[in-house]
Structures are given as structure tokens and as C-alpha cells.
């Protein structure tokens, strides 16, 4: 078998440049795609009112708003500090409970959506489309619906996160189950194990690290989502932040934003440590 070196290819490209050019049809397609994308981008800017004057005026007002945030507010009374800490705790609890409830429901459903577990294609198709329907509803919309049903407070936020996580986690769990290696499962079956034992001892040890990583990542994301849900009335620190912004108390709003950033950073660090601890242990066990 003859091997062509890179130097030979460069020499041929220099001696016969037209032979390496894309065909006219390919070039026309590229130019057509570029022009179509550029036209769509320009139309969106025009339709949404992206004008230089509007951008400059917006940045000027944003600068004034930011100037009101400094210096950040420092609370000196324990009642005020207690309210802020309670709001942060509620947001964290909403994210934790919502993620946990969603994961508990999504885990068994994911088996119904995995093609290597559920062999009934029509049934599996229906389950997968059910996941899609759940994911189609944004968590914020679900929170508004549950607020109407259950009233203001953290409960609608927990339910909104939980329902949204069922669709997301079930899909991700099912894909993780589908991507496992068949050899451990076949080994359990060859040694006389039942189908349930093949799942327990051949499949689950492979997917536990992936499921844990997915769940922790979604928990981190839900901590941020919990802040947004609080703004629409689902309790937590977002409700307090919305109140401070509505009252034009920008210095307190900035202090709350800083605390939210710090909380998300701490959650991210703890999640990373958990992944390092458990996933690393599973990888060494292999």
C-alpha cells in the first residue's frame, strides 16, 4: 500500500491548485448558506430594534444602575441578616428537594426509555416522547402554574424543579444506560444470572458514576434556577432580591447577588469534590 506524505500533498496542491478547489456546486452552496445566515442575522437585529443609539443609551443607563450598587450594603442588624440567610437556605432547599424528587422518579422511568432494556419499540417511543413533552415546559412556566395552584412559597418552586427534572434526567439516564458495555451484562447472563441480576451486577456499576455526575450537575443548575423562581413568587433569595430591586435599593441587591454567586461557587466546589471522591473510587475499582 502506497503512503502519500504531507510534503507530497503540498507539492501537488502547489502544482495543480485547481484540482484541490471545491467544485462550483459546493462553492455556490457555501455562499448561499453564508448569505442566508447573514440575512437572517441582519433581519433579527432590525426586527428586535438593535440600533447604535439604543445600545449606547442602554449602556449609559446600565452604568448609572451599576453606580448605585457601590459600595455594597453591609447589614448590621441580625434580623436583616437572618432574612437573607433564610432566603439562601430556602433556595438551596428548593434545588435539593426538586432535584432529589426528580431523580427518584426519573430513575425507574429511564429504564423504560432505554432500548437495551425496553425491547418494545412502540412503548419505548411513547415513553421517550413523554420525556420530550415534560422538557418542553420551562421551569419558570411550571412555577407560575404551581403558584396558581398551591400559592406563594417554596412548595411551587420545589414542584416546578422536580417536574422539569423528571423529563431531563430520565432522558439523560436512559442515554447513559444505552451506552454501557454489553460484556459485563453478558458475563452475568453466561454465568447463570437472571435478567434482573444482569441489570444489578452488570449494568448498574457502569452507570452509577455517570448518573451521579449528571444529577450533581443538574443540582448546581437548579440552585441558579431557584433564584429565578423566587423572583416570580416561589420564595427563596430570589423573592428578596426582586423586592430590593423593586424598591430601588441597588446596594442591597448587589450584596444579595454577591451572596448568590458565593453560594453557587461553594455548591460547585462541593459537587466537584463529591464527583472526585465517588467517581474516582469507582474508576479505581475497575
Secondary structure, 3 states (H helix, E strand, C coil): CCCCCHHHHHHHHHHCHHHHCCCHHHHHHHHHHHHHHHHHHHHHHHHCCCCHHHHHHHHHHHHHHHHHCCCCCCCCCHHHHHHHHHHHHHHHHHHHHHHHHHHHHHHHHHHHHCCCCCCCHHHHHHHHHHHHHHHHCCHHHHHHHHHHHHCCCHHHHHHHHHHHHHHHHHHHHHHHHHCCCHHHHHHHHHCCCCHHHHHHHHHHHHHHHHHHHHHHHHHHHHHHHHHHHHHHHHCCHHHHHHHHHHCCCHHHHHHHHHHHHHHHHHHHHHHHHHHHHHHHHHHHHC
